[in-house]
Amino acid sequence: MQQFEYVIKDAVGIHARPAGLLVKEAKHYKSKITVECNGKTAEATKLMALMGMGVKGGNTVTVRVEGEDEAEAAAGIRAFFEANL
């Protein structure tokens, strides 16, 4: 398993547009990707679960990646967060 923490820089947080893009990115990988923030956890492939977490700008999220392509997936998801959130 690989994991990393990321501080959300987008003032609005994880809202519809970036959540949709995150779901598309996560579906490129075979590994299970979960996002955790403020005691709530959601799979990165579940749009409504991600939006329901209520992640706002300034929150720190923990991303966990587990599976056969976890190194590639973790790097890809980290790059996504840096570019979009």
C-alpha positions, 0 to 999 in steps of 0.5 A, a space after each residue: 500500500 502507498 499513501 500520501 497527504 495533500 492539502 487542498 489548494 482549491 478554495 471551493 474544495 472537491 466539488 462537482 468538476 474536480 470530483 468528476 475528473 478525479 473519478 475518471 483518473 482513478 478509473 484508469 488504474 486497477 488499484 483501489 484508491 481511497 480518499 480520507 478527510 475529517 473522518 470520512 472515507 470514499 473510494 475515488 471511483 465514487 462521485 457522490 461519495 467524494 462530493 459527500 465528504 465536504 472537502 473544502 480548501 485548506 483541508 488535508 486529505 489522505 490518499 491510499 492506493 492498494 493494488 497491482 499498479 499502486 506505484 503508478 496509480 499513486 504517482 498519477 493521482 498525486 499529479 492529478 491533485 497537484 494540477 487540479 486541487 
